[in-house]
Structure formats: C-alpha cells, structure tokens
Amino acid sequence: MEEASGFLDEIREVNLAYLLLAQQLGRENKLEAMYRLGVDNEIAGIIAKLTPAQLVKLAASNMVLCRFRFDDHALLSKLTHNTKGHDMQQMHAAILLARQPVESFN
C-alpha cells in the first residue's frame, strides 16, 4: 500500500510540474504552447488562466495529465538514435510531431 501511495505522490508532482510549465508557455506564447504541448487553442487558454489553487487541485489527480506523443515508431527511432546529422534529425522529428493531430479533451 505504501508503494502505491508513493507512486500517487510522484504522479501529482509530475502533474504539477507539467501544469506549471504548460501555464508559463501558454502565458508567454500561446501558439508555441499549443505546438509544444499538442493541445488546442481552448485547452491552452484554459491552462493559461488557471489560478494557483486550481492548478494544485488539478495536479492532485491520480491520473497522469501529460502524455507521450510518440505513437509512431519511426518518430521515436529518430529521436533516440544518434547519427551524424543530429540537427536535421531533430528538425525532421519536429516536423513529424507537428503533423500529428492536436488532442481535444471533450
């Protein structure tokens, strides 16, 4: 039981760090936040406007709020293999990520 409680605490910490980063990105540059986080305009706006109390409450969820965007083996492979053209590799991975549809939370 204690191990499960530790995992929940770690999930809450990850959630809070993610939400704080998402909020900062959203407040500084909403379009960049949408691109980097893979969220739509509405979600980026909501996160940017959350109060500190709302952030903490949302972070307290026992579900991980962020998700991996690496559903594509080719993309994950590009990001994890070291090759000579590292800069081009990173650019190609960014293009592949940008092509992925934005998740909507309905």
N, C-alpha and C positions, 0 to 999 in steps of 0.2 A: 504494500500500500504506500509506503514511504517513497518508493521509486517512482510510482505513478504521480505522486504529488510533486516530486522533483521535475518530472517531465512537464507537468502543467505550468509550474513556475517558469521553466525555460521557454515554453510556448508564449506565455504572457510577456516575457522580456523581449522575445523576438518581435511579437506583435507591436509592442510599444516603440521599439527602435524603428521598425518599418513605418509605422504611422507618423512618427516624428519626422523621419526623412521624407516621406510622401508629402506631408504638410509643408515642409520647408521648400521642397521642389515646386509644389503647387503654388505657393505664395510668390516665389521668385520668378518662375516661368511656367505657366500652366501648360503650354504646348509641349515643352520639354518633359514635364512631369507625365503628361499623357503618353508620350513616346516611350520614356524610360520605364514607366510602371506598367504600361499596357492597359491603361484604363481609359474610359471615355470621358468626354467633357463634363458630364454631370457628376460622375464619381470624383474626378479631380477637384471640381468646385466644392463638393460636399466636404471632402477631406480637408481642403484648404480653410474652410470656415469652422471646423470643429473647435470647441472650447477645450482647454486643458482637461476639464472634468470629463467631457465626452470622449476625449482621446483615451484617457485612463480606463473608462468604463468599457469602451470598445476593445481595448487591448486585453482586458481581463477575460475575454472569450477563451474557451478551451479548444478552439479551432484556430489553426494557423491561417492568418489573414492574407499573407502573400503566397504566391505560387511560383513554381518553376515554369518558365516559358519555353523550355527545351523539350517539346513534344516530338521534335524532328531529330532523328539520329544523325543526319548529315550536319545539322547545325551544332549539335553537341560535340560531334567529332571535330569540326572546325575550331571550336573554342578550346578544346583540350589537347590538341596535337601541336607540338612545336615544330614549326617549319621556318625556312629562310625568310619568306615573305610575311612576317608576323603582322605588320601594319595592314597589308592587303587582306590578310586573313581576318583581322578584326573588322575591317570595313565590310567584307563580304558577310560576316556573321551579323553585323548591324543591319545590313540590307535585308537579310533573311528574317530577322526579328521584326523589322518594320513592316514586312509583308503579312505578318500574322494578324488575324482579326483581333480587335480590341474586345476584351471580355466585358460583358454587361451583367450587372447584378440586379436582376429583377425579382 
